[in-house]
Amino acid sequence: MADKTYPKPSAPAPGAGPGRLGGLDKAELLDLLRRMQLIRSFEERAGQMYGLRKIGGFCHLYNGQEAVGVGAVSALDLEADYVLTGYRDHGHALACGMDPKAIMAELFGKANGSSRGKGGSMHLFDASRHFLGGNGIVGAQIPVATGVAFAQAYRGRASGEGAKPTGATLCFFGDGAIHQGAFHESLNLARIWKLPAVYVVENNQWGMGTSWKRVSSLEEFHRMADGYGMVGVDVDGMDVLAVREVVAAARARALDEGIPTLIEAETYRYKGHSMSDPQKYRSREEVDEYRSRDPILVLKDRMAAAGLVTETEWEAMVKETDALVDESVAFAEAGPEPAPGALYEDVYATELAL
Amino acid sequence: MSVITYREALNRALDEELERDGSVFLMGEEVAEYDGAYKVSKGLLAKYGARRVVDTPITELGFTGLGVGAAMAGLRPVIEWMTHNFALLALDQVINEAAKMRSMSGGQFKVPIVFRGPNGPAEYLAAQHSQALASYWAHVPGLKVVAPATPADAYGLLKSAIRDDDPVVVLEAEMAYSWKGEVPDEEYLTPIGKADLKRPGSDVSIITFGKPLKIALEAAEALAAEGVSAEVLDLRTVRPLDEAAIRETARKTGRVVVVDESWPVASVGSHVAHLAARDAFDRLDAPVELVSGEDVPMPYNHGLELAAQPSVAKIVAAAHRALYKES
């Protein structure tokens, strides 16, 4: 269900015309809308399951940021491209087409989870979808993603110095990660070696309980690209079509010109930093202001205005995604606990000599 | 059989593996145009080009993490740290990324990467450039850690490390780069996880790894001169430890001296001493001795820095204690 491939970014993208928005036809637009709604529904349920103590530990929800994950990933070709992210990863995993059942089972810590119950909420991975996780250390995925891009360039250049990379790598991280050395070291490496990397900072305004404005030397994160001779772009992270467009352009720039891009997507998380966050640092009004720009409703309204979705279609979509999430919870509930013998499995790829 | 230096043995291993497998590349500070800070990579840029022998900026966290991603995407990076001291800047990428990726993903990914460079005290380098950090890596499940003490093992273990599908940390030693030894001319691999009995003996076991092997053998020679037969076991790999070999020698002689140039607290040496005590308790005739680096930051002054390290005299004295013999 969820793993239908996105329209390939290399496909011709005629501009808006009759029956189209952002160069996409109705089926493609419905697909974006559905993916965002699936994330929303999944996250709402994950929150409930956390409340019921079916899920433990840290659980960071993506509600409100759906347009960034879905818009960005929709501009990739996951046969060739890769995606890495931090710990707020459920939405990115779903955007990459990961099976919601395997994700929910992983959140429950079950043996039928995507990491067999070893990873949990912060460590989702799907090798087959080129989704390389799921990283719990703020910003640590940025050098790793840069290395994946290095591998793509390395393989491409096997046929000659100027040859194109085999794909691009997209790395998501939050506004909290942008002051880590890992970010700055990575941008420099990506630029000097012309790596096909696309860095997407999701500025959801709050690094845990710290306002980004209080801790950043610049208020425009995308300008940090200037310091490394890269391209920096900002985009409305509540607009899935706008995100898709800038990522598609960044991907093309990475592949064709070897120029990495830093994209700043202004967005907002509706929920706390994690499930244990009382959110005393922000006002109800602030949250409501962003909810009025809800990325799902924004796309739905635009589509409705263009005659590309009916209320009946929308209601059916909500029902279908809710049912898929119901099914995921049932799958997770029914899944077995990992066997005790699993404890020492998957620590090493090769048997130890002893 | 040729007599070559430890440095040349490492160079030969790198050269052969770069030649054999196009997914292997070498990356680090000064590895290419400068031919290596310690000349381990001498000639490799000229032979393999800048795509595969890559100079980095001084950005240990960045290029170590980059190596992890490249390994996840199917390459076999050899990351050279100019010294292990500087690798502390990259601890997060080794401990939280390389070592854990396989487990966190439920076995979906492997991370076939080598981290290598000189570790341990050198000379006149003071506290920040002269320290033995084996314990930092040996502590972490998901990593393998090797510590070649001879040119032959430097060659064989580095080749095994490059071919291994798990992250392997190689502890080399600046002082050992110019040591010479016999290395077979034909290609071979030294297995990871296997200790090597360097000298058989019957009265006391000296167990060590890495650079201190040299002084352990000298101490055994000194003990032989006074009629004491010392067995010397070179662990070669410190994760996974060859527990069977430790058990065997400890049970054979009943007296154990562990030598580790690291600080004594929570070290590989202290763990080996624990294993020997646990597995040979009923055969031991004396408490297990640990000759470690002194528990201080390395001083600059030469006399003081020598006093801070294990020595032949300290090993002989420890053996005497184990034998209830007056020094």
HADDOCK unambig.tbl for C-alpha pairs under 7 A between the chains (distance, minus, plus):
assign (segid A and resid 115 and name CA) (segid B and resid 104 and name CA) 6.36 0.50 0.50
assign (segid A and resid 115 and name CA) (segid B and resid 105 and name CA) 4.69 0.50 0.50
assign (segid A and resid 115 and name CA) (segid B and resid 106 and name CA) 3.81 0.50 0.50
assign (segid A and resid 116 and name CA) (segid B and resid 106 and name CA) 5.29 0.50 0.50
assign (segid A and resid 118 and name CA) (segid B and resid 103 and name CA) 6.51 0.50 0.50
assign (segid A and resid 118 and name CA) (segid B and resid 104 and name CA) 5.49 0.50 0.50
assign (segid A and resid 118 and name CA) (segid B and resid 106 and name CA) 6.04 0.50 0.50
assign (segid A and resid 119 and name CA) (segid B and resid 104 and name CA) 4.45 0.50 0.50
assign (segid A and resid 119 and name CA) (segid B and resid 105 and name CA) 6.25 0.50 0.50
assign (segid A and resid 123 and name CA) (segid B and resid 104 and name CA) 6.09 0.50 0.50
assign (segid A and resid 123 and name CA) (segid B and resid 105 and name CA) 6.85 0.50 0.50
assign (segid A and resid 124 and name CA) (segid B and resid 105 and name CA) 6.84 0.50 0.50
assign (segid A and resid 125 and name CA) (segid B and resid 105 and name CA) 5.61 0.50 0.50
assign (segid A and resid 127 and name CA) (segid B and resid 108 and name CA) 6.26 0.50 0.50
assign (segid A and resid 143 and name CA) (segid B and resid 62 and name CA) 5.47 0.50 0.50
assign (segid A and resid 143 and name CA) (segid B and resid 65 and name CA) 4.76 0.50 0.50
assign (segid A and resid 143 and name CA) (segid B and resid 66 and name CA) 4.91 0.50 0.50
assign (segid A and resid 144 and name CA) (segid B and resid 65 and name CA) 4.97 0.50 0.50
assign (segid A and resid 144 and name CA) (segid B and resid 66 and name CA) 4.92 0.50 0.50
assign (segid A and resid 144 and name CA) (segid B and resid 68 and name CA) 5.78 0.50 0.50
assign (segid A and resid 144 and name CA) (segid B and resid 69 and name CA) 4.08 0.50 0.50
assign (segid A and resid 145 and name CA) (segid B and resid 69 and name CA) 5.80 0.50 0.50
assign (segid A and resid 146 and name CA) (segid B and resid 66 and name CA) 5.59 0.50 0.50
assign (segid A and resid 146 and name CA) (segid B and resid 69 and name CA) 6.86 0.50 0.50
assign (segid A and resid 147 and name CA) (segid B and resid 65 and name CA) 6.94 0.50 0.50
assign (segid A and resid 147 and name CA) (segid B and resid 66 and name CA) 3.70 0.50 0.50
assign (segid A and resid 147 and name CA) (segid B and resid 67 and name CA) 5.69 0.50 0.50
assign (segid A and resid 147 and name CA) (segid B and resid 68 and name CA) 6.62 0.50 0.50
assign (segid A and resid 147 and name CA) (segid B and resid 69 and name CA) 4.14 0.50 0.50
assign (segid A and resid 147 and name CA) (segid B and resid 70 and name CA) 4.45 0.50 0.50
assign (segid A and resid 148 and name CA) (segid B and resid 69 and name CA) 4.67 0.50 0.50
assign (segid A and resid 148 and name CA) (segid B and resid 70 and name CA) 4.77 0.50 0.50
assign (segid A and resid 148 and name CA) (segid B and resid 73 and name CA) 5.62 0.50 0.50
assign (segid A and resid 150 and name CA) (segid B and resid 70 and name CA) 6.33 0.50 0.50
assign (segid A and resid 151 and name CA) (segid B and resid 70 and name CA) 5.03 0.50 0.50
assign (segid A and resid 151 and name CA) (segid B and resid 73 and name CA) 6.34 0.50 0.50
assign (segid A and resid 151 and name CA) (segid B and resid 75 and name CA) 6.65 0.50 0.50
assign (segid A and resid 182 and name CA) (segid B and resid 61 and name CA) 6.57 0.50 0.50
assign (segid A and resid 182 and name CA) (segid B and resid 62 and name CA) 5.97 0.50 0.50
assign (segid A and resid 185 and name CA) (segid B and resid 59 and name CA) 6.35 0.50 0.50
assign (segid A and resid 185 and name CA) (segid B and resid 62 and name CA) 5.18 0.50 0.50
assign (segid A and resid 186 and name CA) (segid B and resid 62 and name CA) 5.63 0.50 0.50
assign (segid A and resid 346 and name CA) (segid B and resid 102 and name CA) 6.01 0.50 0.50
assign (segid A and resid 346 and name CA) (segid B and resid 103 and name CA) 5.07 0.50 0.50
assign (segid A and resid 346 and name CA) (segid B and resid 106 and name CA) 6.27 0.50 0.50
assign (segid A and resid 346 and name CA) (segid B and resid 107 and name CA) 4.93 0.50 0.50
assign (segid A and resid 347 and name CA) (segid B and resid 102 and name CA) 6.24 0.50 0.50
assign (segid A and resid 347 and name CA) (segid B and resid 103 and name CA) 5.17 0.50 0.50
assign (segid A and resid 347 and name CA) (segid B and resid 142 and name CA) 5.33 0.50 0.50
assign (segid A and resid 348 and name CA) (segid B and resid 142 and name CA) 5.76 0.50 0.50
assign (segid A and resid 348 and name CA) (segid B and resid 166 and name CA) 6.26 0.50 0.50
assign (segid A and resid 349 and name CA) (segid B and resid 110 and name CA) 6.09 0.50 0.50
assign (segid A and resid 349 and name CA) (segid B and resid 165 and name CA) 5.93 0.50 0.50
assign (segid A and resid 349 and name CA) (segid B and resid 166 and name CA) 5.91 0.50 0.50
assign (segid A and resid 350 and name CA) (segid B and resid 165 and name CA) 6.27 0.50 0.50
assign (segid A and resid 350 and name CA) (segid B and resid 166 and name CA) 6.91 0.50 0.50
assign (segid A and resid 352 and name CA) (segid B and resid 240 and name CA) 6.99 0.50 0.50
assign (segid A and resid 353 and name CA) (segid B and resid 192 and name CA) 6.63 0.50 0.50
assign (segid A and resid 353 and name CA) (segid B and resid 193 and name CA) 5.46 0.50 0.50
assign (segid A and resid 354 and name CA) (segid B and resid 193 and name CA) 6.63 0.50 0.50
assign (segid A and resid 354 and name CA) (segid B and resid 242 and name CA) 6.79 0.50 0.50
